[in-house]
């Protein structure tokens, strides 16, 4: 792989809750594409999208881009967004990342869910399907109040999904899960919505009821007011975790780690990265080939 594609939104301003592209050769210095304008527009559902994520379908030679069906800029407010918002996720697909399908909505939220937030996916080789996961606020039997949990389902085509199930829950609210595979483990990063920081652990395989091994990270445990964790490997083998500094409105902050198993993340030194002109909000990053990088730059 020769570079990276970053799909993201930029905020609640006009057209801010749509899909923007940026590319990088080293994973730390980013170039905004399309003149800083959105590449994809959702005019269905809530007519806005947040928290996009892109994945490569190796078997069928295509790409899927999924996102939260939500437009806070419409003025409905965060209480509505948690308790009464869309139970759909928005999907685009493409064979070349230049020519994209129309957006389509896919209903995945369980009955009673107040939202379907920050959908992401990772390919599960055991089931030969995509493991899709998201956060929903739901009041289950035994709950005094509704709680944010991570739900999941499987799909092969991002049209038909299996019955969703509770994948991860904690004593606190949890949202914004990100999963990456490394050396036989699936490393998971999730936002503790109560303490507003990022927790990490690992599991041996995907699916329901798999016991997780907690990973302590001193830096992450003390980094508050962040969300939208995204993890990817840099060209030199180190790992980069970026977190959206929503509380201070500063956009993404990169942290670097040699080995995910240690949890030993360090905040990237000032001047060692450049996120581009646009302030990037919760998005997804995918490795791309040199040909794909060139094609994206030429077309956007």
Secondary structure, DSSP 8 states (H G I E B T S, - for coil): --EEEEEEE--SSTTTSSBEEEEESSSSB-EE-GGGS-SB---STTS-EEEEEEEEETTTTEEEEEEEE--GGGS--HHHHHHTS--EEEEEEESSSSSB---EEEE---TT-S--EEEEEEEETTTTEEEEEEEEEE--TT-SS-EEEEEEEEESSSSSB---EEEE--SS-EEEEEEEEETTEEEEEEEETTTTEEEEEEESS-STT---EEE--HHHHT--S-EEEEEEE-TTS-EEEEEEETTTT-EEEEEEES-GGGT--EE--TTS-B--SS--EEEEEEEE-HHHHHHHHHH-
